[in-house]
Every structure is written in C-alpha cells, then in structure tokens.
C-alpha cells in the first residue's frame, strides 16, 4: 500500500507540472480536459491491470502494454519537471526581490513564459515519441550483428567456422507472427554452422512457447542447435499451486526445446567434430549474481572435456563470466551470454557511443568484451519483457566467425 501511495503522489506531482505547461501555451479548455483525461486513463489502466485484473506476478501482455503507456506518458512530465521547476526557482527568486526591493512594495511572482513551456514540451516530445515508436516498431527491428574473433588455439578445421547466437526470446511477449517469421528466416539466411540459444525462451510458463514451436522449429544449422536455460525458464516468477506443478512446467519446457530441435545442455558438454579435430561446447544452467538463481555448475559441466580443448561456454547471465568463468583454471575461449537485454533502451552509434542505464548494473552488458585472453559476447536479446518495446537497443541476431591466428587489423 505504501508503494501505491508514493506512486500516486509522484504521479500527481508530474501531472500538475504537465498541466501547467499546457495551460501556459493555450487558453483552450478542451486541451486541459484532454490532458487530464489521458492522464487518468493511463494511470487507471495501469492500476486496474496490476491490481483488479490480476494479482499474479506474471507479466501478461495487457500488463506490459499498460506499463508501456504509463512510461511514455510519464516521460513527458519527467522532462517538464526539471525545466519548469528551474523556471519556478527563478520566478520565486524574482518575487522575493520585488518584495524586499526599496522600489517595490508587493510580493509578485512573474507568470510563466510561453517560450520556456514550449521548449520543455518540445524536449519532452523526444522520449515520448521514442517510447511509442519502440512499442510499435522498435521491438521487431531485428539487427544482425557480425563479429570476427581470432584465437591461436582454434583447431585448423574450424578456421572460418560461423555460429549464430540467439538469446532471450521471451515468447510470451510476442504479438506479431509475421515479424517473428521474418526474424527466423533472417537467422537461416546467415547459413551458420551452428546455432546457440542462451536462455529465457519464455517469460514464465512453457505454454507461452507452444504457439511459436512451428516457427522456431524452422531454424537450421549444419552442426545442430544447442541451448541452455535462463532465469525466466524455471518459472520462479509465478505463484504455482504446488511444487509439482512448477516442476512439470519446467519439464514441459525442456521437452518443447527438444521437439523444436534444440540440444539442451544442463550443466553438460558436447563436442563438435570436424576433420578429426574438435571444439568443446559447454552449457551451464542459470547462474546469476544477487537474487538470481545459481543452478549453474561450471565444474560439473566441464568434467568430460580436456583442459586443452578449445571451449565455447553458454551461460545466460554475464555476471557469471565476470565472477567465476574468467578466473577458472580452465580457459573458456568464448562465452555466450544474454540476460541484460541492454535494458531495451539506450543510445548506440557504432564507433561513437554505446550507452544504456543497464551499465550501472552490469559491467558487461552488450557486445564483445575481452579479459585475460577470453572473449564474451553479451547478446542484446531477441525478444522483450516489461516495457513492450525497444528504443536504441534493438533486437539482436549475433553472427560470430571464428578465425585461427592473431587479429592483424
């Protein structure tokens, strides 16, 4: 209840500043009524979806949409407040000057300036329109990101070996079959030797994937498709009636992955062989820092491989790489992770800037990083969760070509 009171207080504060900006720019009362009506509709829908409509912790599509509209609407006032509040300080200071100036007798606070309100609304339109674009276009603006990584230890037979990584499908969020079919075709067009999926196939329940099995079942790779589990795949964010129900949900998801052609690695390993040589593929269950599940067992997953094998590790959460993997006695040449989604919001201009608020939570949050002679790729995610869109951090299909030798570029 306290959280709802704090939220309501903050929301009213933001709406009041938005109303003041509208009132300064126009005397048309219909504009005031429309603004207040939208403010009430947005917050009303949000409250209904998160209280009356469902008490479950499951983030349904209606909940996600309600959150998205609330976030977009609040972004207007979040920009307006610092601009208009700064002007209020100036207005109040000027009023005090009038009050105590020898030539003035009355306390008078100057009116708001239309220029400031117009500037504030213009600035506020940027995040507002961006968030709406992210909800309707950005969430399916799939990008193929290609990297070439060089390794001295790579077996000769695998020089030029190409892999595709997918992560964080979150099938329970999808609402456009045509767009997902397009993305799957885009993956197949890469003609990779192997496909690696690094967890979070669903938001919460295995049933979310059933409508999409035929689509993702079309994924093709010469040497197979391999997968691991992410934190959302275990059903930990659902209020199950019994432990057995939760267990059966996980078993169903494991079977679904098998049915669509994925070889699911649960703290286990596989070998991919080529011309008498091999590389080791290691897959751990989810291991996350803090409150996230720590089911991953790197030692167990690697017990059937040799220390000198060239190793590709699939581990959903990049904090595992930072906290455990890079200091392990075994050298894991390439780790594939996801989990962060790049927060689905940020700014990326290749060669210039790569920024997202998620960097304050994860040191390694998107793209290729190298430490102690080991690489990690943190995939920005195929799907979306929470905010039903993407702004600046687009859905990703990663293609990595392995090359033997040093990078001479």
N, C-alpha and C positions, 0 to 999 in steps of 0.2 A: 504493500500500500504506500509506503514511504517513497518508493521509486516512482510510482504513478503521480504522487503529489509533486515531487521535484520536477518530473517531466512536464506536468501540466503548467506549473509556474514558469518554467523556462519557455514553454511554447507560447503562453500568453504574452510574455515579455517580447519575444521575437515578433509575434503578430502585431503587437502595438506599434513597434517601430516600422514594420511594413506598411501598416495603415497610415501612419504619419507621412511616409514618403508619398503614398498615393494621394493623400489629402492635400499635400503641398503642390502637387503638379496639376490637379484638376479640381474643379468645383462640381463636377458631375457626380451626383449622389449614387447613380447606378454603379459607378466604378467602385464606390465604397462597399455597396451591398454585394457586388460580385466578389470582391476580395475577401470579405468576411464569410460569404457563403462557401467559397472554395476552402478557406482555412478550416471551417467547421466540418466540411465534407471529408477533407483529407484526414484530419485527426479523428473524426468519428469512425471512419472506415478502419483506421489503424487500431483504435481501441476495441471495436467490435471483433475484428479478426483475431486479436491477441487475448481476448477475454471471453466474450459471449460465444463466438463462433467455435472456438476450440480451446480447451485448456491443455491440450497436448503440447509437448515440446517440439513436435515435428513441424518443420518449417514448410508448410504447404505453399502451393503457387499463389493462392489468394493472400496469404500472409506476406509472402515475398513481394507481391505487387503493392500491397498496402504500405510496406516499409519503403519501397522504392519511390512511391509518390510522396510519402511524408518527407523523405530525404531530399527530394527535388524541391519541394515547396519550402522546406526549412532552409535550403541553401540560399534562397533569396534573402531572407532576413539575416542569415549568418554573415552575409556581405554588407547588408544595410546597416546593421547594428554598429560595427566599428566606425563606419563613415559618419553616420548620423550622430552617434554618441560623441565623437570628436567635435562635431559641429556644436552639439549641446554644451560641451565644456566651454567652447569659445563664446557661445551666446550667454551662458551663465556668468562667465568672467566679465563680459562686456556689461551685463546688467549690474554687476557689483560695482563696476567702475562708475556707471551712471548714478548709482545710489550714493556713493561717497565722494563723488566729484563735487567741488565747490559750486560749479555752474549748473549742477543737476540736483533736483530735489526728489524726484520719483524713481523708484526702482523699476526698470523697464528691460525685459528680455527681448531682444530683436527677434523678428519672425524668421522662420526657416527660409533659406534661399532656394529658389527653384533649381538653380544650377547644381547645388550640392545633391539635392534629391534626384535630379535627372542623372547625374554622374553615378550615384550609388546604384540606382536601378539599372543603369547600363552595365555596370560591373557585375551586378547580381544576375543579369541575364546569361552570363557566360557559364557559370556552374549549373544553373537551372536548365538551360538548353542542352548542355553536355550530358547531364544525368538522364534527361529524357531521351536523347539520342542513344545513349548507352543501353537503355531499356528496350528500345525498338529496333536498333540496328547494330550497335556495338557488340552485343552479346554473341552474335553469329558472324562477326567479321574475322573469320579464321585467317591466320597468318602461318605460312611455312617458313620457319627459321632454320637456316642451314649453317652448319659448322664443320670445319675440318680439323681434327685433332691428331697430333703426331706423338708416337710412342716408340722408343728404342726397342722395348721388349715385345712389341707386337709380332706374332708369328708371320713369316713371309706370306703364307697362304691367305692371310686376312688383310693384306695391304689393299686398301680401297674398299674394304667391307663397309656397307652402308646400313645403318639402323634408323628406325623411326621410333621416337618416344611419344607416347600419349600419357596424360595424367589428368586426374580429377574430372572424370566425365560427368559425374553428378546427374545421372539420367532423370532423376525425379524432378528436375527443374525444367526440362525441355518442353517446348510448346510449338515447335515448328519442324515437322518431319522432313520437309523438303530441304531445309537448311542442314539438318544432320546428315541426310543422304549425300548432300553436296560435300560435306566435310569428309565423310568416309571415302568417297570417290577421290577426293584430294589426297588422302593418305595413300590410297592404292596407286595413284599416279606417280608417287615417288619411287616405286619399284624397289623398295628396300629389301635387304637380305633377311632382316628380322624386325619384328615389331615388339616393343616393350611397353607395357602399361603399368604405371607406377602408383596405382591405388585410388580409392574413392570412386568406385563405379556407380554408387548410389548415394543419396543423401542420408537415408536411414534404413529403408526396407528393400529386401530383394525384389519384391513385386514391382518396384519402380522400373526395373530393367526389362521386365517381360515385354512391354510394347516395343522395345528397341532391339530385341535379340536378333531379329532378321536383318536389321540394318548393320549392326556391328559384326554380325556373323559373316559379312561380306569382306571384311578386312583380310588381306592376303599378304603373305611374305614367304619367300623361298624356304627359309630355315625355321619357320614357325613363329608363333605369337606367344609371348610369355607375360605373366602378370604377377602382381603382389596385392596385398590388401592395404587400404588406407584407414585412417581413424574412423571415418564415417561408415565403413563397410561392416563394422562389428555390431551396429545397432545400439551403441551406447547412449545415444541421444533420444531414445524412445522409452516411454513408460510401458514396458511389457507387463502382461498379466502374470506370466510365470517365467522362470528361468528357462524352462523347456521351450517356450515359445521363442525366446530370444535365440537360443541355441539352434532351433530349427530354421530360423530366418538366415543365420549365417551359413548353415549347411546348404540351404537353397541357393544362396548367392554363389557359393563355391561350385555347385552343380551348373548354375547358369553360365559361369565363366568357362567351364568345361564344354558345355553344349555349344557355345559360340566359338570354340576352337582355341581358347587360351589354356596354356600350361601354367597353372597357378603354383607358385613357389611359396611354401610356408616354412620359413627358416630351413631352406633346402638349396640345392645347387643342381646345375645341369652343365653338360659340355656341348659345345657346338664344334663339330669336326669338319676339317676341310683339307684335302690332300695330305693326310697323315698328320696334320697339326691340329691344335685345338685351342679354344679360349674357354674360360670358365664363366658361367653366369650364376651369380649368387643372388638369392632373393630372401629378404627378411620380412617378417611381419612388422606391423607398425611400431616404431619406437619414437616417441616424442618427448620433448622437454616439458617440464612442469606438469600440468594436469592431464596431458595426453597419454594414451595407453602405451605401455612399454612391454609389448609382447615380442618385440624383435630380439633374436638371439644370434648375434653375428658369429660366435664361436661354433654353435651348432650348425648354422647354415653353411659354414666353410669346412666342416670336418671331412668331407670327401674330396676336397681339392688339395693340390700341392701349393706350397708357398711360392714356387717359381712360375705357376700358371699365370697367364695374362687374365686379369679378372675384371668383369663388369658387375657392379653391385647395384641392385634395385632396392632402394629404401625410401619410403614415402616422404618422410619428414627430413628436411636438410639439417636440422639441429642434430640428428644422429651422426651425420658426417662430421660436423664440427666438434661434437662432444666425444665421439667414440672412434669413428672409422679412420680418420687421418692419423691417429696415434696408435692404431693397431699394429701388431708385429707383422701381419700380412700387409702387403701393399695392394690396395684396391685401385687399379689404374683409372677407372672411370666409374663414378657413381651417378645414378639417375634418380632424381627426386622430383617432388612437386609440392603439394600441400598449401603453399602460401597464396596461390592464385595471383601473386603480385598485388594482392588486395583488390584486384579488378578495377583499380583506379590509380592513375599516375600520369607521368609525362615521360615519353621515350622518344628521343631523336637520335638515331644511331650516330655514334661518333661525337655527340654533343652532350646529351644529358640522359640519365636514367634515374628516375626518382619515383618513389611511392611511399606513403606513410608506413607501409609494412616494414621498411628498412629499420625502423625503430624497434621492431620486434625480432626480426631475423637478419642476421649479418649477411647470409647468403639467401637471396630471395628471388632472383630471376636471372637466367642465363648461365654462362660458363664462368667458373672460378677455378683457380689452381692454387694448391697449397702443398708443400712438401712433396712435389713431383706427382701429385694426384689431382685429377680433374673431377669436378661435379657439374652437372647441368641441372638447374632448377627450372623445371617446366612451369610456365605461367598458367597452365590448366586449359582443358578443352571446354569445360562447362562453366557453370557459375552457381553461386549459392549466396543466400542472404539478399543482398542487393541484386535484383534481377537484370543485371546488365554489366557492361564493361566500358570504361572510359580511359583511353590512353594505353591501357594494358590489355591487349587483345587476346582472344583465344588462340592457343598455340599448338602447332604440329611441329615437333623438332625432328630434324634430319641431321644425323652426325655421320661423317665419313671418317673411318679410321685409317691412318696412314703410318707406315713404318718409317722410322728415322726422325730426324730433328726438323723443326719448323724453321726454314731458312728465309722466310719472308720478313 
